[in-house]
């Protein structure tokens, strides 16, 4: 997973937020973030039909 953009992003975010990721947890955190990234892509890459307008906010 070291060639994936997940590792550099987590390194930068960790430093920016002041939340260090311990070495023993790094692989698990990278794997979890990669799953979240893939799930987010499913949402952001889903094309809405032209007759549907995206809601500005969710209202159940």
C-alpha distance (Angstrom), angle and dihedral (degrees) to the residues before:
residue distance angle dihedral
X1 . . .
X2 3.81 . .
X3 3.84 92.0 .
X4 3.80 90.5 54.7
X5 3.82 120.1 92.6
X6 3.82 89.0 -120.8
X7 3.81 96.0 83.5
X8 3.83 97.2 50.7
X9 3.81 90.9 43.5
X10 3.80 92.7 51.8
X11 3.80 90.7 46.8
X12 3.81 91.8 52.5
X13 3.82 94.4 42.1
X14 3.79 91.2 47.7
X15 3.80 91.5 53.0
X16 3.81 93.7 43.4
X17 3.80 93.4 50.4
X18 3.79 95.1 39.3
X19 3.80 90.9 -123.8
X20 3.79 108.0 131.3
X21 3.79 118.3 -153.3
X22 3.78 111.1 -140.5
X23 3.80 115.0 -128.3
X24 3.79 91.8 -119.7
X25 3.83 89.9 57.8
X26 3.81 99.3 39.4
X27 3.83 97.5 92.2
X28 3.81 92.4 48.7
X29 3.82 92.8 46.3
X30 3.82 91.1 49.0
X31 3.81 91.2 48.9
X32 3.81 92.7 48.7
X33 3.80 92.1 47.3
X34 3.81 91.2 48.9
X35 3.82 89.2 54.8
X36 3.82 90.9 49.0
X37 3.80 90.1 48.6
X38 3.81 91.5 52.1
X39 3.81 91.5 48.3
X40 3.79 91.5 48.8
X41 3.79 90.5 51.6
X42 3.80 89.5 56.6
X43 3.79 88.9 59.5
X44 3.80 99.9 40.1
X45 3.81 95.0 44.3
X46 3.81 95.0 48.0
X47 3.78 107.5 113.3
X48 3.80 114.8 -137.3
X49 3.79 116.8 -142.6
X50 3.81 111.9 -105.1
X51 3.82 93.3 -111.5
X52 3.83 91.6 58.7
X53 3.78 121.9 80.2
X54 3.78 119.6 -153.9
X55 3.81 111.4 -114.9
X56 3.81 114.6 -117.0
X57 3.82 88.6 -135.8
X58 3.78 137.9 4.1
X59 3.80 117.5 -100.6
X60 3.82 115.4 179.2
